[in-house]
Amino acid sequence: MKELNQTTGVVTALERCNNTVAGNPVYKIVIAPDSTGVPELFRTKANSSWLYGIDFFSLQSRRVTFKYHTTSKRKTNIIDDLDVIASRPQEDRS
């Protein structure tokens, strides 16, 4: 059984990858977790239905909380669930 980790961080980069064989989207997301502040690469889980409920292209610079696991062979960080917890910081308009 995989061990799920939960953390919070800021999305610093985002890239849509090729769709899966079943035609579902996959994303690479760079997130700087609050615990370290060091950006880390994560991928979304293939063929996950929750991906359709998130506007990934509006995630840049937003704070998110997410659950993930790390694969044993390739040590890839796979996001199992993600929620936006804050909107984008307001631009200084002065």
C-alpha positions as CSV (number, residue, x, y, z in Angstrom):
1,M,0.0,0.0,0.0
2,K,1.3,3.4,-0.9
3,E,2.0,6.0,1.8
4,L,0.2,9.3,1.1
5,N,1.8,12.6,2.2
6,Q,-0.1,15.8,2.6
7,T,1.4,19.3,2.3
8,T,0.8,22.9,1.3
9,G,2.8,25.0,-1.1
10,V,2.8,27.5,-4.0
11,V,2.6,26.5,-7.6
12,T,5.6,27.9,-9.4
13,A,5.3,26.2,-12.9
14,L,2.9,24.1,-14.8
15,E,3.0,22.0,-18.0
16,R,0.4,19.9,-19.7
17,C,1.9,16.6,-20.9
18,N,0.6,14.2,-23.6
19,N,-2.7,12.6,-22.9
20,T,-2.8,9.0,-21.6
21,V,-3.8,6.2,-24.0
22,A,-7.3,6.6,-22.7
23,G,-7.3,10.3,-23.7
24,N,-7.1,11.8,-20.2
25,P,-4.8,14.8,-19.4
26,V,-1.6,14.6,-17.4
27,Y,0.2,17.6,-15.9
28,K,3.7,18.3,-14.5
29,I,3.5,20.8,-11.7
30,V,6.4,22.5,-9.9
31,I,5.4,23.3,-6.3
32,A,7.4,24.9,-3.6
33,P,6.2,23.2,-0.4
34,D,5.9,25.4,2.7
35,S,8.1,23.0,4.7
36,T,11.2,23.5,2.5
37,G,10.5,26.4,0.1
38,V,12.5,24.4,-2.5
39,P,10.5,23.8,-5.7
40,E,9.9,20.2,-6.4
41,L,8.5,18.5,-9.5
42,F,5.2,16.6,-9.2
43,R,3.0,14.8,-11.8
44,T,-0.7,14.2,-11.7
45,K,-1.9,10.6,-11.5
46,A,-2.8,9.2,-14.9
47,N,-6.6,8.8,-15.7
48,S,-7.8,10.6,-12.5
49,S,-11.2,12.0,-12.8
50,W,-10.5,14.8,-10.3
51,L,-8.3,16.5,-12.9
52,Y,-11.4,17.7,-14.7
53,G,-12.6,19.7,-11.7
54,I,-9.5,22.0,-11.6
55,D,-8.6,24.8,-14.0
56,F,-4.9,24.0,-14.1
57,F,-4.0,27.0,-16.2
58,S,-5.0,29.3,-13.4
59,L,-2.9,27.6,-10.8
60,Q,0.3,29.6,-11.4
61,S,1.4,31.4,-8.1
62,R,-1.6,30.0,-6.1
63,R,-1.3,28.3,-2.8
64,V,-2.5,24.7,-2.8
65,T,-2.8,21.8,-0.5
66,F,-2.2,18.4,-2.0
67,K,-1.8,14.7,-1.2
68,Y,0.9,12.8,-3.0
69,H,3.0,9.6,-3.0
70,T,6.4,8.8,-4.3
71,T,6.9,5.8,-6.6
72,S,9.3,3.1,-5.3
73,K,11.2,2.5,-8.6
74,R,11.6,5.9,-10.2
75,K,11.1,8.1,-7.1
76,T,8.5,10.2,-9.0
77,N,6.2,12.4,-6.9
78,I,2.6,11.6,-8.0
79,I,-0.2,14.0,-6.9
80,D,-3.3,12.0,-5.8
81,D,-5.5,15.0,-4.8
82,L,-5.1,18.8,-5.0
83,D,-7.2,21.8,-3.7
84,V,-6.6,25.5,-4.2
85,I,-6.6,27.2,-0.8
86,A,-6.0,30.8,-1.8
87,S,-6.3,33.0,-4.8
88,R,-3.6,34.6,-6.7
89,P,-1.8,37.5,-4.8
90,Q,-3.2,40.9,-5.8
91,E,-1.0,43.0,-8.0
92,D,0.2,46.3,-6.5
93,R,-1.9,48.9,-8.2
94,S,-0.3,52.0,-6.7
